[in-house]
């Protein structure tokens, strides 16, 4: 999962244009939405599109999304489960 986390760091920095953040200082356990990165609901929509397009994993409700996007670690875990067919 560490490879996936590193990949997600790069993708999130890129799609959200986080110019002051590098993969090395992106804390994978920090709160994503409303946390130190300043990620808001519009940014979450962009991340949902990326996850669904790049990984084929569907995030089908706000409740699921809130859990999934809590941290980078929770996002990577959800993607891993989705790839194995057990995400919910």
Residue, then its C-alpha position, 0 to 999 in steps of 0.5 A: x500500500x505504500x506505493x499506492x500512497x506515494x502515487x496518490x500524494x503525487x496525483x493529489x498535489x498535481x490535480x489540486x495544484x498544491x504548490x507549497x506541498x511536496x510528496x515528502x512533506x505530505x503527511x499520509x495520516x493528516x486530515x485531508x478535508x479541512x486539514x492543513x492542506x486546505x482541501x475543500x468540497x470542490x477539491x474532494x469532487x476532483x479527487x473522486x473523479x481521479x479515484x474513479x477514473x484512475x483506479x475504477x473504484x466508485x465512491x457512491x455516497x457522501x457518507x462513504x466519501x467522508x470516511x474515505x477522504x479522512x486521510x491519505x491512508x484511509x483513501x489508499x485503504x479504500x482503493x485497495x479494497x475496491x480493487x479486490x472487490x470488497x469496498x463499501 
